[in-house]
Amino acid sequence: MARRSGFGGRVDQTELFTQTRSSGIVQADIMAKTNPLEFLQQVRSETEKVTWPTRRETAITTVMVLVMAVASAVFFMLVDWMIRLGLSALLSIGA
């Protein structure tokens, strides 16, 4: 059952409890009701806590991702080429 506060019968923001009868386990569902203004204030507060990367760190990471993507493409191209050569050789034996 939900606990209700004295103001207009609103559900209390702490917790709502539901009970599963088949297994006997009590599960807590947290129902936090936040108005949009408060939510945006919380988002702003949390984004201020984030340690953002510098421009240099972002550039280095971007270059590394591009290098790894090219290296992966070349690697799989070579593997594909070797498999194609092997299969061509194997199939030409029977012909």
Secondary structure by P-SEA (a helix, b strand, c coil): ccccccccccccccbbbbbbccccbbbbbbbbbbcaaaaaaaaaaaaaacccccaaaaaaaaaaaaaaaaaaaaaaaaaaaaaaaaaaaaaaaac
